[in-house]
Amino acid sequence: MMVSIIVAVGPQNEIGHNGALLWKLPEDLKNFKKITMDHHIIMGRKTFESIGKPLPGRTTVIISRQENYQVEGCLITNSLIKALEMADQNGEDEAMIIGGGEIYNHALSLADKIYYSKVDFEGEADTYFPKLNRENWTSSGKKLHPKTDKLLGWSYEVLYRNNK
Ligand SMILES: NC(=O)c1ccc[n+]([C@@H]2O[C@H](COP(=O)([O-])OP(=O)(O)OC[C@H]3O[C@@H](n4cnc5c(N)ncnc54)[C@H](OP(=O)(O)O)[C@@H]3O)[C@@H](O)[C@H]2O)c1
């Protein structure tokens, strides 16, 4: 089973503030939906609560240390490794780790692939993606989305781990 991360970062690796995302980019969200559809999406409890519900068409796996944490329609576990095992046992071919900061920290060394959006964001943040050593990753090529009157500029690429 392939292990993938999907993330959108700012220039300083910012990903969130006060439990929410930092920007609204409808095309990036559309891309997120397309990439994750029909897959297991694995996330920390705080990211789940910021989304607020299981996303249709996907199997939601929530990681929490709370013993009695339950959400109807979601799988719950207490570690990233167990979440990946659950996905594998369900026949998943590409598990999607969708955040947030705590979970990405664990996930980066396990990932084969990163769906990586970078947003020209300026502002306050309190949650970050871990530092990426670009020498370990090969890019599919960057697609640029220039700034418009209403939307921030951003880029999108897929990163593949070297020699794995
Ligand atoms: N830009 C992006 O692409 C993106 C993507 C996703 C999220 N975000 C943002 O990131 C922020 C949330 O990230 P976060 O770092 O605060 O929280 P998080 O990683 O979503 O969730 C943290 C929670 O996960 C559980 N957890 C973490 N490590 C664990 C471990 N080793 N074992 C068992 N459970 C573990 C704990 O849940 P319990 O407290 O229940 O034990 C912990 O409180 C939000 O602002 C969100 O909007 C941004």
The ligand as a MOL file (V3000), in Angstrom:
LIG
                    3D

  0  0  0     0  0            999 V3000
M  V30 BEGIN CTAB
M  V30 COUNTS 48 52 0 0 0
M  V30 BEGIN ATOM
M  V30 1 N -3.1480 23.2980 5.3740 0
M  V30 2 C -3.4170 22.0090 5.4300 0
M  V30 3 O -3.1810 21.2640 4.4650 0
M  V30 4 C -4.0240 21.4230 6.6710 0
M  V30 5 C -4.3970 20.0730 6.6910 0
M  V30 6 C -4.9490 19.5560 7.8560 0
M  V30 7 C -5.0980 20.3640 8.9610 0
M  V30 8 N -4.7250 21.6650 8.9170 0 CHG=1
M  V30 9 C -4.8360 22.5280 10.0960 0
M  V30 10 O -4.0250 21.9730 11.1360 0
M  V30 11 C -4.5980 22.3120 12.3950 0
M  V30 12 C -4.7890 21.0340 13.2020 0
M  V30 13 O -3.5300 20.4200 13.4160 0
M  V30 14 P -3.0160 20.0360 14.9050 0
M  V30 15 O -1.5520 19.7070 14.8130 0
M  V30 16 O -3.4540 21.0870 15.8510 0 CHG=-1
M  V30 17 O -3.8940 18.7500 15.2530 0
M  V30 18 P -4.0880 17.3230 14.5280 0
M  V30 19 O -2.7510 16.7660 14.1190 0
M  V30 20 O -5.1450 17.4150 13.5090 0
M  V30 21 O -4.7120 16.4860 15.7280 0
M  V30 22 C -4.0130 16.3790 16.9430 0
M  V30 23 C -4.6850 15.3220 17.7700 0
M  V30 24 O -4.4460 14.0390 17.1900 0
M  V30 25 C -4.2620 13.0740 18.2170 0
M  V30 26 N -2.8670 12.6000 18.1630 0
M  V30 27 C -1.7730 13.2670 17.7200 0
M  V30 28 N -0.6730 12.4930 17.8380 0
M  V30 29 C -1.1080 11.3160 18.3600 0
M  V30 30 C -0.4390 10.1050 18.6860 0
M  V30 31 N 0.8960 9.9580 18.5310 0
M  V30 32 N -1.1570 9.0910 19.1910 0
M  V30 33 C -2.5070 9.2110 19.3540 0
M  V30 34 N -3.2000 10.3450 19.0620 0
M  V30 35 C -2.4890 11.3760 18.5560 0
M  V30 36 C -4.5550 13.7970 19.5370 0
M  V30 37 O -5.9620 13.6980 19.7270 0
M  V30 38 P -6.6360 13.7070 21.2120 0
M  V30 39 O -6.3770 15.0750 21.7490 0
M  V30 40 O -8.0700 13.4100 20.9520 0
M  V30 41 O -5.9290 12.6140 21.9780 0
M  V30 42 C -4.1650 15.2240 19.2030 0
M  V30 43 O -4.7480 16.1990 20.0420 0
M  V30 44 C -5.8970 23.0410 12.1020 0
M  V30 45 O -5.6540 24.4510 12.1300 0
M  V30 46 C -6.2280 22.5880 10.6890 0
M  V30 47 O -7.0500 23.5110 10.0050 0
M  V30 48 C -4.2030 22.2100 7.8010 0
M  V30 END ATOM
M  V30 BEGIN BOND
M  V30 1 1 1 2
M  V30 2 2 2 3
M  V30 3 1 2 4
M  V30 4 1 4 5
M  V30 5 2 4 48
M  V30 6 2 5 6
M  V30 7 1 6 7
M  V30 8 2 7 8
M  V30 9 1 8 9
M  V30 10 1 8 48
M  V30 11 1 9 10
M  V30 12 1 9 46
M  V30 13 1 10 11
M  V30 14 1 11 12
M  V30 15 1 11 44
M  V30 16 1 12 13
M  V30 17 1 13 14
M  V30 18 2 14 15
M  V30 19 1 14 16
M  V30 20 1 14 17
M  V30 21 1 17 18
M  V30 22 2 18 19
M  V30 23 1 18 20
M  V30 24 1 18 21
M  V30 25 1 21 22
M  V30 26 1 22 23
M  V30 27 1 23 24
M  V30 28 1 23 42
M  V30 29 1 24 25
M  V30 30 1 25 26
M  V30 31 1 25 36
M  V30 32 1 26 27
M  V30 33 1 26 35
M  V30 34 2 27 28
M  V30 35 1 28 29
M  V30 36 1 29 30
M  V30 37 2 29 35
M  V30 38 1 30 31
M  V30 39 2 30 32
M  V30 40 1 32 33
M  V30 41 2 33 34
M  V30 42 1 34 35
M  V30 43 1 36 37
M  V30 44 1 36 42
M  V30 45 1 37 38
M  V30 46 2 38 39
M  V30 47 1 38 40
M  V30 48 1 38 41
M  V30 49 1 42 43
M  V30 50 1 44 45
M  V30 51 1 44 46
M  V30 52 1 46 47
M  V30 END BOND
M  V30 END CTAB
M  END
